[in-house]
Structure formats: structure tokens, C-alpha cells
């Protein structure tokens, strides 16, 4: 009889992974590390008490949405997974942008293996209710179930969608799910991280998570679900008076300028990149300019062929612009994308469920370590090419 039990457990592990609990990875876009310390998040406070929370979640550079969602789900730095900004061109001039689905879902851009790909290889069902790249055009690289991103889809409908997925017949039910909310990013940009409006969005997200947990109770899965709340980056206040007009500094040069605000990359249209670098270095004030060869290693932003030869990183709260960005500067109150070591750029990590310690607070966690942690939860081997390290994070598990 004992041998039979061992055999059944072995084959169940092969089919479904060693862990039979469900895990939901929830992204609060732009939810800064300290937003849950404002005394307006009773649900999140309860989750902290009953689970694990970190002082902050360190993003990768640049601290932008598209690169960091990709890093969280692959365990890789930008110059490893290939998504180097929210919008960027390849060496042939093809453009990839988070806002252009027809381009974004092309698998050629993605060099990393997303967690749902790893899980599918191990016969574990997956579902994404929004996550960048979950709608890739190659069905082999997509989760088993996914939703095409719809920015204005009601948040309540998203939660209902997750609960409905967990109500599917057992053999169809996903073991890993993702969920995404943009509120704190949108309000942070439009009104700033210290506004009444951002506090409203924080309270709204807290209430939605309460609804989600009530949904678990209604389907009797409250003891079987791990919930991990993360954010891709933080947010800081910016001012229309704090800017550097790179276009004016480089007047007379034939440049290709990509990005604006917290960071910028520059290429030369006539092969005079050394002269451009010299001009920028001479005017280096409230920003730093690096070549791909001399950018500090801690940025991990040099090995991808699509990264332009020069990288500019602004001082916190300052903006790098050209004349065409002046209107944007006068309408934006908060931003992100700065050096990922600034604490204002750090996000949130909170986790609770049957596989996590209870009432455990830790220091800063790196977002590239979440992927190997999730692989550990399912008892499977991670992709060999990741930058994340399980030993930096596994101590938060029971």
C-alpha cells in the first residue's frame, strides 16, 4: 500500500508539478514601495500580517513597465531578455512598443523564457489575465489561457475572470495565473505620487484585493491559493522646471534619439558617436552619459545589440527632453525609468498563502529572483539562462 501511494504521488508530480496549490501573480503597475505604509490599505495590511512582505522590490534598469514585467516573468535583466524599453527599434529600424499590440506580440523580440512557457513544458496549466507578452503570436509560447489586453476593461471584470478560471473542472483549471491593474501608474503619472488622486487609486486597489479574497472563500479555495502582489517600478515627482534639453545641447549633430524623461539612448546617423559623447560629457549636469562599453555593470544594460551606443540617465526628478517633449513635460506630474537604485523607483512585494511564511518581513528583494522562486513553488527546474538567484529569495517560503 505504501509503495502504491509513492507511485501515485510520483506520477501526479509529473503531470501537475509537485505543488498542488494555486499561485496568482498580481501586478500593481507603479505601486511604489511605500504606498502600503500610508494607513489606507487594510486588506494589504492583513495580507502582510498573514504572509511575507519586503521593504521594497528592486526593479531592473530602466525602471519602466515593459522591461520590468518581462524581467519578473523571465528572471532576466533587460540586456538578457531583449525588452530594453517601453518602445525601441532594432538594428533594422523595426519598432517595438508596449502600446502597439501588432508589434508587441511578435515572438522575435523575446529572448527570455516566460514562466508560463516553463510551466507548460512541465504540463502545468497556466492563464494570464493580462501580462505583457502573454499574447505572443506563437501559441507554443503563450499561456494555456490568456486575454488580449484591453486597457479600459473594468477591474471587477478582471477579478471575476480569475475566479471563473478557478471554477473550471480540475483538469482544466490553471495552477498559475496573472492579473494586472494600471491604476497607480496612471494616477501617479497624471497627478504625482503624493496627490489625493494617487491615494484614491491605492485605496481602490486595496478594496479590489479584498473582493478577490472573498471570491476565494466563495469557491472554497481560500486555503489553497498563494497570492503574490508585485509592482514593476515606483514613481517620483517631476517638475516642468527641472529638465535638460538634449536636443539643444546636440544642435548641429545628426542624431537618432530614443526615449525621453528619466533616460534616453542616442545613436549617430553619420558615425560621429565619439563627438556626440564628448559634447554630452562637457554638458553633463543633472544627468550622466555612458557608452555601452563604460556603463557601470550594475545597470546590466550593455549586451543587447539593440541598445544604442550612448545611454543617458537623469538625476532623480529631472527630465531629459527635446523640443517635441515640452508639452509632455507640462502635463506630467510623476515619472519612473530612473536609475533602479533610487528608492523611489522601487516597487512592492507582498505574498501570502499556504507556501509562504507568516508575519515575515524582509529587506529589499530583486524582481529577477521571482521567476526562480515560482519555479521552486512548482517543484520544477528553471530556465538555465536566467540572471535571478533562488538563494536570494527562497527563505521567504515555509
LINZIRA-V906126 format. One line per field, one symbol per residue. phi: phi as a letter, one per 20 degrees, with the letter a starting at -180 (. if undefined). burial: # if it has 9 or more other ideal C-beta (glycine too) atoms within 8 Angstrom, else .. A space follows every 10 residues. Layout:
# LINZIRA-V906126
phi: ???
burial: ???
This chain:
# LINZIRA-V906126
phi: .fffffffff fffffcnfee fecdeddegm efgdfedemc cfffgffgfe bcbdgadeee effdffffff ffedmcfgfd eneeafbade fenfdcbged ffefeffffd eedfgfffff fdmdfcbcen agnfdgfegf deffcbcffc gefgfffffg ffffffefgg fdffecccbc cegfffffff cnfdefffff ffffffffff ffffffffdm dfecdedcdc cfadacfccf edbcefffge goeedddcma nfbbcccdec mdffffffff ffdfbmbddc egedfgfffl bbeefefffd cdcffgnece ccgfeffgfe dddbbbofgf efffefddcc bbqfddfdmd dcffdeffef gfffffgemc efgfefefcf fecffeef
burial: .......... .##..##.#. ########## ###.##.#.. #.###.##.. ####.##### ########## ########## ########## ....####.# ..#####.## .#.####### .#.####### ######.... #######... ....#..### ###.##.#.. ..######## ########## ###.#.#### ########## ###.##..#. #...###### ########.. .######.## ..#.#.#### ########.. .##..##.## ......#.## ##..#...## ##.#.###.# ####.#.### ##..#..##. .######### .#.####### #######..# .#.####### ########.# .##..###.# .###.##.
